[in-house]
Amino acid sequence: MTSVLVEGRSLRLPGHEITWAGHCPWTSGPCFGTEDGEILVCRASTGDALDVLPYHFSNEAVNGVAFWRDFVGISTRSDVVVARRGQTEPVIKAQEGAHGILALHSGLFFAPMGISGVLRIEPGASPGRRLAIERPSHGQINFYKLVALDDQGPGDLMACASRNDGLLSIRAVGDAALDIRGWASRHADFIDVCSIASDDAPRAVAGLCLDGSLVLLRDLLAEEEPRTIRLAGISGTPYSILSAGGNLLVLTSQMLISVPDLLPWFLGGGHSDGEPNYRFTSVQAVDAFLISPSQVAIVLDDEVRLLDFPVASHASESRASNGRGADQRLQNEPLLHTWWTEAGQRAEQIQQAWDKPTLVMQIA
């Protein structure tokens, strides 16, 4: 086996148990969610110390934060709030828990609430129209994880990992009913999804299943069947999937796996000789989050590790430029070296039967 060195930084926030990490557009730096319901917005760093501005809107562990202009949305397992920058009281508070929260270009916030539905929040609307729980009129969908996609269609487009209900597209256009379509397989239990978009494939996504398999789609709205990839030899319970610098990353309870050549191989048609190799580093992490297109935060019990991945050529220049301020703000932090071990095994394609993508339902 050979090893590859990945550079990064180690951050410690004494007195805080971190449960979420991401990028704050207000300061062009990182921000963190905590076990006791705070979000910590980093304004600067000096040596080993971080200058953080705390916001406290909940008493539960933060599992998602999203920003839109002067608004910030925070989700926990028991409530979802939206607050305005500089204010100490939330503008909107829903006494419903969610698995995360997403802010879209239109100013809408969406929070997946499992089989209870998806929470739709419009901070700029009149008080009686700010909150709505969207759910099917019959049957149910397990809205588990959401990610925004950029395309030229109307309104906002999201991808949803919906456990056994499939890998879904959700189109939100103004006050119209949500248009939901998706791929489903009786063998697939989707626990996470990420965008793997390039300039030529803006609706490309990757889904992570509970059995550790990866499901890749070049166009979530097209009828081209997904490709299912299995990484032989990985261990631990799958947690999350991310795309950083052209690397597809999978976090489990025991390791972080990187497949550095998978996305160029897949988005290029997958016609090169054999499937890509993958590498891993052993780590017992709480979760992993994307800070910028080239930086990932690995949340451990007593620290946060920021790992840097050079942006690959298939990633668009505009996407690669977002969030660079986060790297600049943290350039004084202690340098962290992480050794990745080449697994010596390839990402293996497997055959899987899929239902054709049809209109799952429209939710009014």
Buried (B, 14 or more C-beta within 10 A) or exposed (E): EEEEEBEBBBBBBEEBEBBBBBBBBBBBBBBBBBBBBBBBBBBEBEEEEBEBBEBEBBEBBBBBBBBBEEBBBBBBEBBBBBBBEEEEEBBBBBEBBBBBBBBBEBBBBBBBBBBBBBBBBBBEBEEEEBBBBBBBEEEEBBBBBBBBBBBEEEBBBBBBBBBBBBBBBBBBBEEEEBBBBBBBBEBBBBBBBBBBBBEEBBBBBBBBBBEBBBBBBBBBBEEEEBBBBBBEEBEBEBBBBBBBBBBBBBBBEBBBBBBBBBBBBBBEEBEEEEBBBBBBBEBEBBBBBBBBBBBBBBBBEEEBBBBBBBBBEBBBEEBBEEBBBBBEBBEEBEEBEBEBBEBEEBBEBEEBEBEEBEEBBBBE
